[in-house]
Amino acid sequence: MKSDSKSEILWAPWRMEYILGVKESGCIFCTRINQENDRDNLILFRAEKNFVIMNKYPYNNGHLMVVPYRHTSEFDSFSDAEKLEMMNLVSKSMNVLKKTVSPDGFNVGLNIGKIAGAGIDDHLHFHIVPRWVADTNFMPVVGQTKVISEGLGETWERLKEDF
């Protein structure tokens, strides 16, 4: 598709779906965890106090989140057992990603509050984003488009085997 300025326009429809889409009521994490279809909900692993889920609108292929079952926005409210399991799942997620998608590094983070960048600020969760050399290239800067090279279903299938 060409624009009037004769420059190439690339379309990243999964982001616009999130931006313009109808937001579901309630907490998406609490809703997903109470459903049974883990593949449709992109849940890769359920532990005792936390679970691992793929980000439906990823920053990179394999973008995972570790989410506590308990709905809270206060990090200090977690028990030591919840925090330990959470960090163990962050580590497990990184190991699975190393084996499955061979990243060169990771961004791992917890955004607390909207001002800190939390898109879902009432249910804390860790992000694990695999990174590759040159994955931040001209596309997002010039084309305002992020290239995701594999579909969520295919990535889920590959990651699920190792969880």
C-alpha positions, 0 to 999 in steps of 0.5 A: 500500500502506497501513501500520497508521499510515495513512501511504503506504509506497513500495517501492524493490526494487532496493536490497533486492535488493542488501542481501538478495541472495546476494553473488557470489563473487569480484570483481564488476568482474573478473567483469564485465570478462571477460564479453562482454555489455556491456549486461547487465553495464552496461559503457558504455566500455572503454579500454586500462587502465580501463572505465566501468560503471553502478552497478547500485544507483545513488544517482541516475540515471546513477550511473557508476563508472570502474574500472581493469582491474587489481585493487588496493586501493592507489591508489599502485600505479597507474602514471601512465598508469593514473591519467591514463586514469582521470581522463580517463574521469571527465571523459568520463563527466561530459561524457556525463552533461551531454549526456544527463541534464543534471545541475546538478552532480556528486559524484565520489569514490573511497572507499578502505577499508570505513571510508571507505564502500567497498562493494567495498574490494578493487578501487578505483573512482571514482564519478560521481554526477549531481546535480540541484537538489532531488534530495535531498528528503523522500523519502529523509529521511521515506520512506526511499526513493530515487526513480530515475526511469528503468530501468537498461536505458533509461539504458544505451541513452541513455548508450552512444550518447555513449560 
